[in-house]
């Protein structure tokens, strides 16, 4: 097996595959061959700009043209030129085999592209390019509870910590000028602990939804929680709590709370505010939140947003976004709420005067009782603390057996609230084990790591906000986001619509397939990885089968 990289990859793929395809239409294969192979006594030199590199800011980067050569044995000269990249990148000497530069500071991952041109003594030239990917210099601690007995535990990937809290404790001791940014949990172990995050930290699982944490997690300012299964460890506790903090992200988790006791309040996730303050920039998205209330006279809530009633007129919530979650609340005998809001969400400068936005979610309520009378059950319940309070609820699937929508303690006119694009009392048709939407075209089966099909498709496919970003979904995506926990991700169920183009890898609005897409495609050549957009036949490897599909869509 071979791997083409860089500019030569594009030239060879276009010349050896695309050009013959176009000439086959006129049966002029001889002419195509003449275009590809030009014979001469003196052969062209071969430029090799080296492999792609992945570096962090501040690294000394060495470009490598040492594999370049001339088939005739002539001497060759070297010339490096940056065609894409920061003006802060300065090569030590662009006319040597191995020039160096210092990777510049970046706020987001970026890259620089260099072209190497070699020339022989007869003036014949060849060029090749290489991409240097530049990342922020983040500091990691690693956790793996299978590392029991290691005497050299220090948080490195070779000697990871045993518990999450021990990693956080050591992270607090890091110097201010060299803080720990990310704590990454390796493998699929089970962690029984109650965790309190610290400021400016990301706690994430390397393998999404693989590790299980039995206990609680409390968020901090500027913290992120990503990729865990989380279950409450005792009655009356909430698995995830966001308490009077801002700049928080909770995403790609499965959060579950289950109890059989009487007179309990069960939440999967709670936001609590106790003091006069402004809380902003909280994102809760692409999570699965499950509450299973088995007791008598219990209250089950998927997400609760609560505040101190004495501070109701002073707290302001801004940019609290709850989107693309699957919230499932089941009660055998009690009250059930998908989203329960007892807080002042009035914010003057935001659309509709609300600091809370609820969109693209699937919220299902199952009261569990076979016949009336049923206790109150609501997908969304909002206590109106102010007559100015509005709650925009857009493009959600709200499904339960009784009252489908929203109730107000102060008899606010529900019909006057800005809710639109919602599916009301329509079965979302997801798979109960993993909440993937059923699809006759393709549904991702995480247990077997394959795409499968169903006899029916969910109404939540292609039903998200028309302005939401759908480009993380694999084609066919209908050019519109799915509702639910996998909307906007590669695991989104496939659409019956043929909108878009499977080879439009850079998501051009006009669906053009050109050299930009070819560059993206070649960058993943021979990759063996699931859920890649470049794997056009979805078999887990990018190869000539995918290129044949790509070539059919290519336009010069």
MARTORSE-45140 format. One record per residue (C-alpha): residue in one letter; chain; x negated, y, z. Coordinates in steps of 0.001 Angstrom, whole numbers. Each point is the difference from the previous one (the first is absolute). Example, Ala and Ser with C-alpha at 12.3 -4.5 7.8 and 13.67 -1.06 7.14 Angstrom:
   resn   chain         u         v         w
      A       A    -12300     -4500      7800
      S       A     -1370      3440      -660
***
This chain:
   resn   chain         u         v         w
      X       A         0         0         0
      X       A     -1274      3504      -797
      X       A       828      3511      1127
      X       A       -40      3068     -2224
      X       A      -477      3289      1866
      X       A       -60      3640      -917
      X       A      -156      1601     -3421
      X       A     -1361     -3072     -1766
      X       A      2991     -1940      1262
      X       A      2332      2486     -1628
      X       A     -1957        27     -3249
      X       A      -219     -3761      -235
      X       A      3606      -663      1000
      X       A      1296      2583     -2459
      X       A     -2307     -1000     -2863
      X       A        84     -3770       351
      X       A      3637      -429       949
      X       A      2120      3032      -832
      X       A     -1571       865     -3384
      X       A       363     -3544     -1448
      X       A      3637        -7      1175
      X       A       779      3148     -1928
      X       A     -1805     -1199     -3136
      X       A      1765     -3348        89
      X       A      3096      1868     -1095
      X       A     -1703       642     -3365
      X       A     -2006     -3279        -6
      X       A     -3146      2103      -306
      X       A     -2047     -1884      2592
      X       A     -3203       422     -1996
      X       A       276      3766       298
      X       A       662      -326      3714
      X       A     -3118     -2117       362
      X       A     -1992      2626     -1894
      X       A      1193      2626      2448
      X       A     -1115     -2096      2946
      X       A     -3391     -1281     -1214
      X       A     -2422      2332     -1748
      X       A     -3197     -1765     -1001
      X       A     -3334      1793      -152
      X       A     -3662      -907       156
      X       A      -496      1958      3204
      X       A      2413     -1105      2701
      X       A      1719      2349      2373
      X       A     -1222       149      3599
      X       A      2329     -1270      2713
      X       A       995      2347      2822
      X       A       997     -1539      3333
      X       A      1125      2525      2608
      X       A       368     -2584      2787
      X       A      2921     -1245      2053
      X       A      2699      2141      1575
      X       A     -1010      1153      3492
      X       A      2077       716      3092
      X       A     -1628      2520      2332
      X       A       906      2361      2806
      X       A      -656      3718       274
      X       A     -3578       764      1008
      X       A     -1411     -3201     -1516
      X       A     -3060       187     -2248
      X       A      1215     -1538     -3259
      X       A     -2382     -1521     -2545
      X       A      1100      -381     -3611
      X       A     -1475     -3025     -1724
      X       A      -840      -110     -3700
      X       A     -2713     -2636       385
      X       A      1927     -2647     -1961
      X       A      -133      2158     -3148
      X       A     -2298     -1249     -2762
      X       A      -847       140     -3694
      X       A       330     -3280     -1962
      X       A     -2972       994     -2171
      X       A     -2191       692      3016
      X       A      -155      3757      -687
      X       A      -453      2438      2833
      X       A      3211      1696      1064
      X       A       764      3267      1724
      X       A      2742       558      2583
      X       A      2519      2818       360
      X       A      2674        23      2729
      X       A      2960      2388       -73
      X       A      2931       344      2396
      X       A      3269       383     -1925
      X       A      2404      -160      2974
      X       A      -820       989      3555
      X       A      -678      2696      2558
      X       A     -2253      2929      -834
      X       A     -1777      -764      3283
      X       A     -1543     -3113     -1594
      X       A     -3529       741     -1235
      X       A     -2174     -2737     -1484
      X       A     -3616      -146      1169
      X       A     -1169      -411     -3628
      X       A      2442      -785     -2836
      X       A     -2767     -1363     -2244
      X       A     -1245     -2953      2040
      X       A      1207     -3576       385
      X       A      1222       343      3590
      X       A      1061      3550       893
      X       A      1560       647      3411
      X       A      2533      2374      1520
      X       A      1685       564      3353
      X       A      3705      -888        75
      X       A      1931      3217       799
      X       A      2610       466      2696
      X       A      3528      -994     -1038
      X       A      3385       471      1650
      X       A      1546     -2795     -2085
      X       A     -1666     -2910     -1809
      X       A     -1485      1157     -3303
      X       A     -2447     -1068     -2649
      X       A     -2718      1198     -2358
      X       A      -619     -1353     -3501
      X       A     -3486        34     -1535
      X       A      -963      -751     -3599
      X       A     -3422     -1473      -698
      X       A     -1357       534     -3519
      X       A     -3115     -1872     -1097
      X       A     -1928       814     -3189
      X       A     -2696     -2009     -1772
      X       A     -2991      1351     -1890
      X       A      1980        42     -3279
      X       A      2726      2209      1406
      X       A      2651     -2714       389
      X       A      2138       441      3114
      X       A      2412     -1942      2183
      X       A      2080      1097      2980
      X       A      1652     -1632      2986
      X       A      1787      1442      2984
      X       A       368      -820      3665
      X       A      2461      1141      2659
      X       A     -1079       785      3557
      X       A      2953       -97      2430
      X       A      -460      2337      2960
      X       A      1866      -473      3285
      X       A       226      1888      3243
      X       A     -2553     -1078      2559
      X       A      2426     -1609      2437
      X       A     -1038     -1808      3139
      X       A      1609     -3369       651
      X       A       451     -2299      2951
      X       A      1159     -3540      -740
      X       A      2135     -2352      2095
      X       A       343     -3776      -300
      X       A      1199     -2046      2966
      X       A     -1523     -3159     -1473
      X       A     -3390      1474       926
      X       A       232     -1353      3554
      X       A     -3371      -868      1501
      X       A     -2073      2395     -2069
      X       A     -2595      1526      2381
      X       A      -787      2848     -2393
      X       A      3473      1546      -372
      X       A      -420      3595     -1193
      X       A      2891       711     -2381
      X       A     -1898      -663     -3220
      X       A      1452     -2348     -2584
      X       A     -2633     -2579      1012
      X       A       807       333      3725
      X       A      3602      1304       262
      X       A      1802       836      3235
      X       A      2360     -2608      1430
      X       A      2909      2326       851
      X       A      1455      3111     -1589
      X       A       -46      1976      3245
      X       A     -3708      -698       565
      X       A      -730      1456     -3450
      X       A      2042      3092       912
      X       A     -1797       328      3347
      X       A     -3379        17     -1709
      X       A      1275      2356     -2696
      X       A       801      2548      2710
      X       A     -3688       -19       976
      X       A     -1196       856     -3521
      X       A     -1694      3406      -330
      X       A      2135      2839     -1376
      X       A     -2288       487     -3004
      X       A       165     -3699      -936
      X       A      3486     -1264       948
      X       A      1550     -3362      -763
      X       A      2619       501     -2725
      X       A      1427     -3481      -618
      X       A       529     -3131      2065
      X       A       613     -2926     -2337
      X       A      1368     -3328      1204
      X       A     -1292     -3001     -1927
      X       A      1872     -3236      -636
      X       A      3386     -1121      1253
      X       A      -508      -363      3739
      X       A      2518       637      2779
      X       A      -689      2858      2417
      X       A      1915       218      3274
      X       A      -657      3519      1234
      X       A      1512      3426       470
      X       A     -1926      2518     -2081
      X       A      -200      3779       294
      X       A     -1616      1629     -3010
      X       A     -2340      2964       272
      X       A         8      3141     -2121
      X       A     -1353       -71     -3543
      X       A       -56     -3783      -303
      X       A      1411     -2452     -2529
      X       A       863     -3472      1253
      X       A       532     -2317     -2937
      X       A        34     -3655      -993
      X       A     -2262     -1059     -2840
      X       A      2582     -2562     -1136
      X       A      3365      1738        20
      X       A      2524     -1418      2492
      X       A     -2411     -2821       945
      X       A     -1010       724      3624
      X       A      2708      -252      2671
      X       A        14      2361      2966
      X       A      2261     -1058      2848
      X       A       359      3097      2131
      X       A       336      3727      -622
      X       A     -1800      2718     -1929
      X       A       163      3684       968
      X       A     -1038      2459     -2689
      X       A     -2195      3092       472
      X       A      -482      3251     -1893
      X       A     -1391      -554     -3503
      X       A       200     -3782       239
      X       A       997     -2704     -2473
      X       A      1362     -3505       565
      X       A       -99     -2260     -3029
      X       A       601     -3620      -908
      X       A       975     -1864      3202
      X       A      2694     -2321      1240
      X       A      1065      1400      3363
      X       A      2328     -1607      2528
      X       A      1041      1260      3419
      X       A     -1450     -2011      2869
      X       A      2676       694      2635
      X       A      3578      1113       494
      X       A       602      3736      -223
      X       A     -3223       878     -1782
      X       A      -260      1487     -3496
      X       A     -2644     -1409     -2358
      X       A     -1023      3377     -1490
      X       A       373      3411      1681
      X       A      -742      3450     -1420
      X       A        85      2334      2987
      X       A      -289      3779      -504
      X       A     -2785      -296     -2590
      X       A      -495      1275     -3549
      X       A     -1786     -1164     -3169
      X       A       985     -3633       443
      X       A       366     -2730     -2636
      X       A      1620     -3378       645
      X       A        64     -2122     -3161
      X       A       -30     -3543     -1407
      X       A       874     -1615      3343
      X       A      2585     -2552      1081
      X       A      1316      1127      3398
      X       A      2394     -2222      1943
      X       A      1799       171      3332
      X       A      2129     -2895      1245
      X       A      1672      -649      3350
      X       A      2704     -2126      1622
      X       A       495      2012      3204
      X       A      3166      1963       829
      X       A       381      3787       -33
      X       A     -3295       714     -1762
      X       A      -934      2653     -2555
      X       A     -2198     -1434     -2726
      X       A     -1955      2160     -2460
      X       A     -2514     -1011     -2638
      X       A     -1534      3495      -163
      X       A       659      3049      2143
      X       A      -933      3650      -404
      X       A       262      1901      3293
      X       A      -409      3707       754
      X       A         9      1279      3561
      X       A     -1370      3525      -139
      X       A       637      3234     -1879
      X       A     -2156      -375     -3077
      X       A      -194      -310     -3763
      X       A      -630     -3468     -1373
      X       A      -916      -380     -3643
      X       A     -1233     -2353     -2706
      X       A      1194     -3416      1144
      X       A       371     -2650     -2709
      X       A      1726     -3316       622
      X       A        28     -1927     -3260
      X       A      -113     -3431     -1618
      X       A       647     -1768      3297
      X       A      2335     -2854       879
      X       A      1738       744      3309
      X       A      2065     -2785      1569
      X       A      2080        39      3177
      X       A      1723     -3195      1091
      X       A      2276       598      2960
      X       A      1183     -3316      1471
      X       A      1271      1327      3323
      X       A      3356      1335      1208
      X       A       716      3751        95
      X       A     -3358       820     -1565
      X       A      -897      2842     -2338
      X       A     -2167      -743     -2995
      X       A     -1717      2781     -1972
      X       A     -2448      -286     -2861
      X       A     -1499      3485       391
      X       A       894      2438      2792
      X       A      -903      3702       -40
      X       A       571      1436      3476
      X       A      -797      3219      1828
      X       A       291      1493      3442
      X       A      3493      1576        72
      X       A     -1307      2920      2081
      X       A     -2332      1014     -2847
      X       A      2460      -518     -2817
      X       A       -12      3620     -1187
      X       A     -3781       338       -64
      X       A     -1322     -3184     -1597
      X       A      -393       166     -3762
      X       A      -632     -3048     -2156
      X       A     -1597       700     -3370
      X       A      -862     -2414     -2810
      X       A      1234     -3117      1790
      X       A       326     -2386     -2938
      X       A      1647     -3397       305
      X       A      -118     -1666     -3399
      X       A      -209     -3373     -1740
      X       A       595     -2089      3112
      X       A      2136     -3085       478
      X       A      1883       357      3294
      X       A      1980     -3058      1100
      X       A      1939         1      3277
      X       A      1922     -3080      1161
      X       A      2143      -128      3118
      X       A      1995     -2919      1380
      X       A      2052      2232      2293
      X       A      -883      3665       358
      X       A      -546      3318     -1740
      X       A     -2299       154     -3017
      X       A     -1667      2960     -1709
      X       A     -2443       -49     -2883
      X       A     -1244      3544       592
      X       A      1020      1773      3218
      X       A      -740      3731       297
      X       A       567      1946      3190
      X       A     -2235      2979      -738
      X       A        97      3502     -1410
      X       A     -1147      -391     -3591
      X       A       741      3589     -1005
      X       A     -2880      1609     -1889
      X       A       676      3226     -1862
      X       A     -2750      -192     -2630
      X       A       762     -3487     -1304
      X       A      2664     -1119     -2521
      X       A      3475      -179      1577
      X       A     -1466      1456      3197
      X       A     -1110     -3438      1178
      X       A     -3401     -1193      1122
      X       A      1003     -3661      -430
      X       A       290     -1593     -3428
      X       A      1481     -3496      -424
      X       A      -260     -1564     -3462
      X       A      -560     -3210     -1972
      X       A       638     -2214      3038
      X       A      2058     -3171       241
      X       A      1905       -16      3296
      X       A      2082     -3062       811
      X       A      2148      -585      3062
      X       A      1392     -3389       987
      X       A      2349       259      3023
      X       A        34     -3782       253
      X       A      3618      -244      1180
      X       A      2443     -2023     -2074
      X       A      3022      2274       473
      X       A      1106      3407      1398
      X       A       -65      1731      2340
      X       A     -3579       978      -772
      X       A     -2119      2419      2057
      X       A     -1321      3083     -1813
      X       A     -2534      -922     -2679
      X       A     -1660      2605     -2177
      X       A     -2769       -41     -2569
      X       A      -810      3602       969
      X       A      1239      1711      3148
      X       A      -734      3690       560
      X       A       918      1928      3122
      X       A       504      3615     -1069
      X       A     -1804      2297      2430
      X       A       624      3097     -2101
      X       A      2727       853     -2503
      X       A     -2768      1065     -2429
      X       A     -1524     -3449        84
      X       A       -23     -1858     -3302
      X       A     -1451     -3394      -800
      X       A      -755      -678     -3666
      X       A       524     -3698      -669
      X       A      -929      -855     -3578
      X       A      -234     -3148     -2101
      X       A       356     -2529      2801
      X       A      1821     -3327         7
      X       A      2269       -15      3074
      X       A      1669     -3338       546
      X       A      2085     -1299      2878
      X       A      3393     -1477       639
      X       A      1586      2897      1862
      X       A      -419      3789      -226
      X       A     -2701       433     -2560
      X       A     -1518      3362       516
      X       A      -384      2544      2749
      X       A      1731      1140      3168
      X       A      -319      3268      1923
      X       A       572       554      3684
      X       A      1295      3503      -691
      X       A      2354      -921     -2848
      X       A     -2224      1579     -2623
      X       A      1560      -264     -3463
      X       A     -1845     -3013     -1385
      X       A      1163       722     -3538
      X       A     -1691      3422        88
      X       A     -3432     -1457       694
      X       A     -2406      -275     -2948
      X       A        56     -3702      -778
      X       A      -215     -1156     -3593
      X       A     -1345     -2792     -2148
      X       A       723     -2539      2738
      X       A      1374     -3493      -510
      X       A      2715      -447      2580
      X       A      1311     -3389      1071
      X       A     -1875     -1801     -2790
      X       A     -1964     -3150       794
      X       A     -3689       782      -679
      X       A      -681     -3639      -951
      X       A     -3433      -485      1520
      X       A     -1657     -3242      1044
      X       A       611      -297      3732
      X       A     -3440     -1444       791
      X       A     -2098      2832     -1416
      X       A      2440      2727     -1213
      X       A     -1162       -67     -3628
      X       A      2828       969     -2332
      X       A      1453     -2751     -2155
      X       A      -697       374     -3713
      X       A       783     -1964     -3146
      X       A     -3210      1407     -1517
      X       A     -2535      -481      2779
      X       A      -214       -45      3804
      X       A     -3268      -352      1889
      X       A      -111     -3112      2203
      X       A     -2641       727      2680
      X       A        71     -3527      1398
      X       A     -1141     -1533     -3288
      X       A     -1676      3110     -1477
      X       A      1944      -256     -3254
      X       A      2697      1865     -1898
      X       A      3314     -1814        -5
      X       A      3503       773     -1278
      X       A      3521        -8      1405
      X       A      3451      -511     -1470
      X       A      1012      3545       922
      X       A     -1688      3392       380
      X       A       259      2385      2935
      X       A      1853      3296      -571
      X       A     -2890      1691      1846
      X       A     -2384      -530     -2938
      X       A      -488      3292     -1889
      X       A      2287      1802      2466
      X       A     -2397      2150      2028
      X       A      -277      3768      -203
      X       A      -478       933     -3640
      X       A     -2816      2363      1042
      X       A     -1881     -2540      2127
      X       A     -3278     -1444     -1283
      X       A       551     -3413     -1580
      X       A     -3471      -425     -1508
      X       A     -1249     -2389      2685
      X       A      2471     -2611     -1285
      X       A     -1020     -2472     -2700
      X       A      1712        72     -3391
      X       A      2863      -609      -707
      X       A       859      2695      2534
      X       A      2737      1864     -1866
      X       A     -1958      3229       689
      X       A      1942       363      3238
      X       A      -779      -928      3595
      X       A      1612     -2957      1776
      X       A      1662       480      3362
      X       A     -1305     -1943      2980
      X       A     -3298     -1038      1559
      X       A     -1808      -844     -3237
      X       A      1108      2961     -2097
      X       A     -2983      1793     -1528
      X       A     -2361     -2947       610
      X       A     -1286     -2827     -2252
      X       A      2354     -2400      1808
      X       A      3089      1873     -1220
      X       A      2488     -2291     -1732
      X       A       111       361     -3767
      X       A      2558      1934     -1981
      X       A      2234     -1202     -2830
      X       A      -722      3271     -1790
      X       A     -2719       133     -2670
      X       A      -708      3670       747
      X       A     -3710       769       -35
      X       A     -2898     -1978     -1468
      X       A     -1835     -2894      1620
      X       A     -3355      1298     -1301
      X       A       540      3622      1094
      X       A     -2413      -429      2892
      X       A      -543      3708       652
      X       A      3776       609        97
      X       A       175      2595     -2763
      X       A      3515      1482       -60
      X       A       211      -722     -3728
      X       A     -1123     -3657       501
      X       A     -2971       439     -2361
      X       A     -2617     -2768        76
      X       A     -3438      1348      -902
      X       A     -3667        31       983
      X       A       820      1146      3530
      X       A      2051     -3152       503
      X       A     -2719     -2091     -1645
      X       A     -2547      1426      2437
      X       A      2242      -976      2933
      X       A       589     -3446     -1472
      X       A     -3709      -684      -568
      X       A      -841      1064      3574
      X       A      1902     -3087      1231
      X       A     -1302     -2392     -2647
      X       A      -249     -3573      1349
      X       A      1268      1046      3429
      X       A      1789     -2848      1758
      X       A      2470      1787      2234
      X       A      3741       -86       546
      X       A      2356      2899      -712
      X       A     -2292      1948     -2337
      X       A      1649      2245     -2599
      X       A     -2753      -993     -2456
      X       A       970     -3678       323
      X       A      2681       422     -2634
      X       A      1245     -3600       -23
      X       A       -17       -91      3838
      X       A     -2044     -3210       340
      X       A     -2643      1329      2408
      X       A     -2901       616     -2419
      X       A      -756      2745     -2535
      X       A     -1195     -1676     -3192
      X       A       528      -237     -3761
      X       A      3612     -1091       446
      X       A       663      3364      1617
      X       A     -2075      1775     -2637
      X       A      2140     -1495     -2762
      X       A      3050      1524      1711
      X       A     -1841      3298       392
      X       A     -1094        69     -3646
      X       A      3590      -380     -1204
      X       A       881      3245      1799
      X       A     -3146      1956      -880
      X       A       353      3010     -2294
      X       A     -2960      1786     -1624
***
